[in-house]
Amino acid sequence: MRAIGAAAVAGAIGMTAAVGFPATVQAAAPAPGTGEISPAERLIFTTDHLHGIAQQTELDYALLNSDPPAHGSDTVKVLVTSPDNAKGDAQVSDHTGAVPLPNGGLQCNPVIIYFLERDIAEMEHLTGGKRRYFQQRVRLALAAGPKIETVTSQIDGKPVKAQQIVVQPFLDDPNAARFAQYTGKRYTFVISTTVPGQVALIRTDVPGANNDFAHPLQSRTLSFQAALRKLPPAGNAPGAPHSPNESVKPSNAPRASR
């Protein structure tokens, strides 16, 4: 894993850039007095989630939205183009096509950046607030050292151990009155080494009346579905299919349940 300091992680979710992610990340130790990055930040942003993933492997995720403005589903794909994502060049796409992400060289699974960028853009749109402000609140919540809980998650119907982080970035926000509906919004990250790419699930929930998370007003869930090995173009291997986009789904590829 690369040595990435606190300033780099801060920049990755908007502390040092007005919009989105920085173009580059300094691989340096934290400046004196700034402190180390938190275990939660390290688990989410600086872990080599794609280590061990073969070149030309596609990771598929289901994205489900419950709220009316964005109600529906999508498939988000991460294509690992270099072994172990050693070059940090994994590509992300959804129904719109390729999605460029300013991930600043972070070695985390870029689907995390995809999800957070989309979420923050929606917060900006729905509330009229500033993108950088919401990025900063999420970063501060993770930097505060939230609990990392060991949980059992259902992956393809089988129980596996995972690490779960839950934060509510806007609970103590002095400006929360400006977007009171989202004060209790909760972010859940479930990371498991059993899952290819390690991201089992990311979820946001806006609670219903009286902080009711059992009946959320809005929710968005991204969950791992499958790992597909993309075949090389015809002619690269004997008997290879003629379509360069044809995929093979491993029979043991797990899927995360909600």
N, C-alpha and C positions, 0 to 999 in steps of 0.2 A: 504494500500500500504506500502511496506517495505521502511524504511528510507535508501536510497542508496545515497552515496555521489558522488561528481564530479569525484573523482579518480576511483570509481567503473565503472561509465559510460564510462570514458576515456578508461579504460582497456577493456571494452566490445567491443570496436571496434578498438583495436589494439595499444593503447597508451602505455600499460604496458606489452604487450606480443608480441614477435617477429612474431608469426604466430597465426592467429585466435583469439579466445577469451580466457580469463583467466579461470583457473579451478575453482577459487572461487572468490566471490565478497565480499568485506568488507562492512557490513551494518553500516556505520559510517558517521558522518557529515564531510564535507570538512575540510581539514586542514586550519589553519589560513592563510589568504592571497590568498587562491586558488579560493575563490568565490563559489557561489552556481551553481548547474547545470542549464542550460538554460531551459526556458519553452519548447522549441522544443525538447531538449534531454529528458525532463521529459515525454512529451506526447508520444514520440516514444519508449523510453527504460525502463522507470520505472513506467509506468501505468499498473495496473492489467487488461489488456485487456480481459482476460479470466474469470474475475469475473462474476458469474452468469451463467456460462456454466456448464451444468450437466456432471457428470462422464459418460464416454463412448460416448461422442458426437464427431463426426467427422466434421471438417470444411474443405470444399473443395474450392480450388482456381484454377483459370485458369492462366497458365503462357504462354504468347505469345512472341515469338521472331521474329523480322523482318529481322535481319541481316543474310546474307548468311551463315556465319560459324555455327550459331546455329539456323537457320531458322526452325520454327515449333512450336508445342504447347505441353504442358504437364499439368497434373493435380497434384497439390501439396496438400497433405492432412495433417491436424493437428488433431491428436487424443488426446482429453483431457481425461487423465486416472485417475485423482483425481478431486473431485468436486472443482470448481473455480480454478483449477490448483494450489491448495494450496501447493502441494509438488514440484511445478516447474518441473513436469515430463512429460509434454505434448510431444508427439512423432510426428516427421515430416517424411513424406515419399513422394517420387515421383516415376517416372517410373523405377528408378534403385532399388527401395526398401527403407528400412529405411535409414534415413540420420542423423547420429549423429551430434549434434551441441554443441560446447562448449559455451553455453549461460551463464555460470558463475552464475547461480541462478537468473538471471534477471526475473522479473515477466511479461515481455512484451509477446505479442503473438510471439512465436518462428518463425513464418513465416517471420517476419521482419529480423531476424538474417539469416535465410535461404537465403532470397533474396540478402542481402548485402554481405554475404560470397561468393555467386555465382558470383555476380557482380565484387567483388574485385579480385577473382581468375581469371576471364576473363580479367580484366584490366592488371593483371600481365602477363598473357599469350600473350596478343596482343601487349603490349608495351615493354616487357622485364624489366619493372620496378619492384620494390620490393613491395610485398604484404603489408607490414607494412606501407609503405609510403602512399599508397592509402587509407588504413584504417584511417591513421592519418588525411589526407586531408578531408575525409568525416566527421570525428569527429569534426574537427576544424570548419567546415562550420556550423554544427549544434550547436556547442558551442558558435558561434558568435552571437546567438540570432536572427535568421531569423524570419520574420513575420509569424505569425499564422493567416491565413485568414479564415473567415467563408464563406463557399461556399455552393451551392446547388448541390448535386450529385444525379444522377439517380440510384436508387437501385430497381432492378426488375421493372423498368419502372415507378417508383414513385419518386418524388423529396423529398429528405431528407437533413437536414442540416448536414454538416460535417466540419471538420477542416483540412485545407490544408497547408502544408509546402513545399516550393520550395527552393532548394539550388543548387548552381553551384560551387562545391568544387575546381575546377581547374582554375577558371577565373584569379585569381591573383597569381597563383602558379609560383614562380621564376624558376621552372624547367619545365614549360609548353612547352618550345620549344622542349623538348625531346619526347613529345607526342602531338604535335600541333593539331592533328585531334580530340582530346578529350578535348581540352581546354574549350569548351562551354558546355560540357556534363551537363545535368540537371537531378536532382533527385526530384521526386514529391511524397509526402506521403499524402494520404487522409484517415483520421481517423474519424469514425462515431460511436457513441454509439448505433445507430439504428441497426448496423450490428453485428451479433454474432461474437465475437472475435475482434470487433471494427476496424479491418483493411479492409477498403473498396477497396483501390487500392494503389499500389506502382508502379512507372513507371520511367524509365530512357530514356532519349532521347539524341542522339548525333546529333546536327543540321547539316543540309545540307549546301551547299555553301552560303556564306554571312549570316551566323547565321540563317538559315531558319529552324525554328522548325515546320513549316507547312508541310515540306517535309524532315523529319529527315533521316539522313544517316543510323542510327541504332536506334532501340527502343526495350525495353523489358517492358512488362506490366504484373503485377500480380493482379488479381481482384477476389474478393469474389464471389462465386457461390452459395453455399448452406450449410446448417447445417443438418447433418444426425445423427440420434440417433442410435447407434449400439445396436443391441439386444443381450441379454445374451445368453450363450450356452443353448442348449436344456436341459430341465429338471429343469432349474432354475425358470421357471415360467410356469404356466399351458398354454398349447397351443402354447408355444414358438416354432419358426421355428427350424429345425434341423441344420441349418448353423449358426455358431457363427459370421459369417461375414455379414449376411444379415442386410440391413439397412432400416430405415424408413425415408423418406424425409418429413418434415413438410410442409404442404400446404402453409404456410405463410413465408417460408424461403426466404429472399430477395436475389437478386443477383445484384452485382455492374456492371454497364455498363461502357465501356471505355470512 
